[in-house]
Amino acid sequence: MSPFPTRKLVSWRSLSALRRAWSRRRKRVVFTNGVFDILHAGHVEFLERARNLGDALVVGINTDASARRLEKGPGRPFNRLKDRARVLGALACVDVIAPFSHDTPETLVRLLRPDILVKGADYRSHEVAGRQHAGKTVLISLKKGYSTTSLAARIRRGAP
């Protein structure tokens, strides 16, 4: 049995080898990142749209310590890295998951050098960490009314 909660969760070393193999086969690699604490329909739609931009989708996922530093709210992340990775790994649109412990994924993006770097349209292109290490940056509009922070607030209020 693998020490990882999903076979899709890989080390940076394995990711580097995968990238070389994809390059040899001329596959377009797409990268995005996030905490993905409580997976919801907004996440799934975003990830599916990102995957449709290329041949392989690599998702950078914040470690628990990295997620806490983002100050998304009390007790966050709610789910541990291994559990968040397990849920993400169940999605057909996600090919590979790479954890990162830095405040931004820039070092991971520099290693991967994706053809396309995807972030939500709540960012501006110049704000996207690692954009200089990617072929191009694409901003995807987010599903209105969906965010883990707002979902957590609704749960705390007991609202549907």
N, C-alpha and C positions, 0 to 999 in steps of 0.2 A: 504494500500500500504506500502511496506517495505521501511524503511529509507535508505536502501542500493540500489545502482543502479542495482544490480543483487542479486538473492538469494544465489548465490555461494560465495559472499563476506561475511566472517564471522569474528566475534570477536575472540580473542585468547581463551576466556573462552569457546565459542562454539566449537572451534577447538579442545580443550582439551577433551571435551565430545565426539566429533566425533572420535577422536583417540582411546578412550577407547572402543567405540562401534566397531570400525574396528578391534581392537585387539581381542575382544571377538569372532568375526566372522573369525578370522585368515586371514584378508585381508592384503596384502602387500602394504604398504604406500610408495609412491614416493614423494619426495619434490624437487622443484627447485625454483629459484627466479630470479627476474630481475625488470627492470623499465617498459619494454614493452610499450614504449612511442608511437611509431608508429608501429602498428603490421604489419609485413610483412611475406612473405613466409618462410623466414629463421626461424622466431619465431614459426610459425605453425608446420613446419617440426620437429623442436627441441621438442616442447611440445608433439606432437604425438608420437615421439620416446620415450620420457620420460614416457609417460602414458603406453606404451606397456611393460614397465618393471615391472608393478605391477597392483594392483587392484584399486587404488585410487591415483589421482595426486593432490597434494596440491601445489599451486603456491604462493610463498611469493612475494608481490609486494611492492616496495619502495613507501613510502609516497612522496608527492611533495617536502617537505623539505629535506628528505633523498636523493632523486634523484638529487636535486640541489647540494648537497654536493659532489656528485660523479664527478662533473665538466665535464659533457659530452658535453658541448658546450653552447653558448649563448642562453638564453631563454628556456633552457631545465628544466623540461620536457615541451614539447609543449602542451600535454594534461594533464588535472587534474586527480588525482587519481580516482575519481568516473567515469570518462570517460574511462580511461585505464582499470579499473575493468569491466566496462560494456562490452567492446569489448572482453576482455579475457573470460568473463563469457559466451559469446555466443559460445565458442568453446566446442564441445562435449567431447574433450579429457581432459578438465579441470574440476575437480570435485569440488574443493574448492579454494578460493582465500583469503589469509590472509595478510593484510597490515602490514608493519613494519616500524618503524621510526628511527631505529638505522642505523649506517653506514654499518653494515653487518647483515645478518639474523641469526647470531649465537644464540641469545636468543630464537628466534622462533624455530630454529632447536632443541635446547635443550628441549623446551616444547613439540614439536611434536615427537621427537625421531623416525624419519622415518626409514623404513627398507632400503631404497635406497635414497641417496642424489645425485642429478644429476646436473652437471654443464657442460658448453661448454668446448671443448677440447683446448680452448685458455688458460685454467687454467692448472696448475699442481695439482695433488692430494693434496700435502701438502699446497697449497694455498687456498683450499676450506674452507671457514668459516663454522664452526660447524661440520666438518667431524667426530670429535671424538664422536659426539652424534648420529651418524647414524650407521645403520648396515653395510653398505658399501657405497663407493663413486664410481659413474660411470661418466666418461667423455664422452660426445657425440660430435662427429665432427660437426662443424657448416657448414651450406650451404654456399659455396663460393660466395663471392660477395654480401652478404646480411648483412647489419648492419644499424641500425637507424642512426648512426653518418654519414656513407657514403651516405645514402639516403638523409639526411638533407643537406649535402654539395652539392649533385647533384641538389636538389631543389633550393638552394640559387644561384647556377650558372645558373639555367634555363635549365639544361641538362636533357635529358630523362633518 
